[in-house]
Amino acid sequence: MPNAYSANPVPKTSYTLAEEYGVNPSTIQRDAQFSQVVDILPEETKHNVLSGKENITRNEAKAVIKMDTPTQKKFLKEVESGTPIKEAVKNTWL
């Protein structure tokens, strides 16, 4: 039975990390999206997310990643003004 690497001689990083940590590659990819969103957040909001005071759902992270640059900037301005992430995504994405 072929494994995940047989079609591609150099495995994707997500497959390598998934194997190393015993999780599914999609988990690694979702975590990467979460990380990308956290990286662009203002410092105070970033601290709130990492400390658990505020949450980012998978769908919210996916929406922020899919936003074009002007829409992301609008999202970040909303977050900087104190709007919770969930509301800021709704206000800018929908």
HELIX and SHEET records of a PDB file:
HELIX    1   1 THR A   13  TYR A   21  1                                   9    
HELIX    2   2 PRO A   25  ILE A   40  1                                  16    
HELIX    3   3 GLU A   43  SER A   51  1                                   9    
HELIX    4   4 ARG A   58  LYS A   66  1                                   9    
HELIX    5   5 THR A   69  GLU A   80  1                                  12    
HELIX    6   6 ILE A   85  TRP A   93  1                                   9    
END                                                                             
